[in-house]
Amino acid sequence: MGPPEKRKPSKPSGPHVISYSDEARTQTGRLDSELLRAQSRRDRAYLIVLAGQNLGQMFPVGESETLIGRAHGAAVRLQDDGVSRRHAKVVNTAGLISIEDLGSANGTLVNGRRVQRTAPLQDGDKIQVGSVTILKFMFADHFEENFQHKMYEAALHDGLTKAYTKRYFLDRLPTEIAYAHRHKSPLSLLMLDADHFKKVNDAHGHLAGDHVLVALSSCISGTLRIEDLFARYGGEEFAILCRETDVDKAAILGERIRELIASLVILFQGVRIPVTISIGVASFQDLPEPGMQLIAAADRALYASKHAGRNRVTKATRQTPPP
């Protein structure tokens, strides 16, 4: 007789036992799956700016009404030329969404058709308000919202100082000049530069230099109005574009900022780093051809401040147009 045949172990006849870790993994996986499905539902209504000063910005549509315009209380606040203070509103009625023009000066168009009173909105519709602003109405999920927000922030704001980028500033400048021309209102530019900034990096290191730039940006932005445009122009140089502000008022603002920076206590690893800034101020009304000349005029005034000893404000001299 041969050896006895090996028998496979029989399965237990009793109830199947699940360990705590197995049950926890199953429950966690189920919860993660439900959360993923909930976050992936494209049931959130938004307006995203396709063209205009707020390019890329995403505005949520409220549960009842969402005001679009230049007014301070507008949920979708747009400063573009041709946008009325109370331009239009998006109405959400039990999930049915429409747009209503509020008697705006330049009208509201949906997919190229002027809104006479109200018009329903469908996913993907293009809405034009004012001269250049185009909004896209869309439904999005949680992930799309977060992605769009991060892309918008990266495109518009400097990663270190959170001021606007130079590219955004240069894109915005022609629109601001056109607005000033149309409304016959003043427009001024301040160019600011940290004095002897290379010495800060050499003496304390580049991390200290970055810390100083962040402190300067925070201090400056805290003194400005919402309609002022504050940008990092390059390195340790910043720009401030002021609507409806003549060169004298801009110089007063510059002096206030200069004093604040001179008295600012900046500490890095327990060491105080004193910093001052030089400022140049120019107004587009003082130039025969505004635009890049406005930047050049403010730059010349800035370097005049540097050559005169730094830590001061200089106004650009008025230039007369050629005969």
WOBELUR-V97278 format. One record per helix or strand of 2 or more residues. SS is the DSSP state (H for helix, E for strand). FROM is the first residue (numbers start at 1). LEN is the number of residues. If there is no record, write none. Layout:
ss,from,len
SS,FROM,LEN
SS,FROM,LEN
//
This chain:
ss,from,len
H,20,20
E,44,8
E,58,3
E,65,5
E,76,2
E,88,6
E,96,6
E,108,3
E,113,2
E,118,3
E,126,4
E,133,8
H,142,15
H,166,18
E,187,8
H,197,8
H,206,16
E,229,6
E,237,7
H,247,16
E,267,2
E,271,2
E,277,7
H,284,3
H,292,16
E,313,3
//
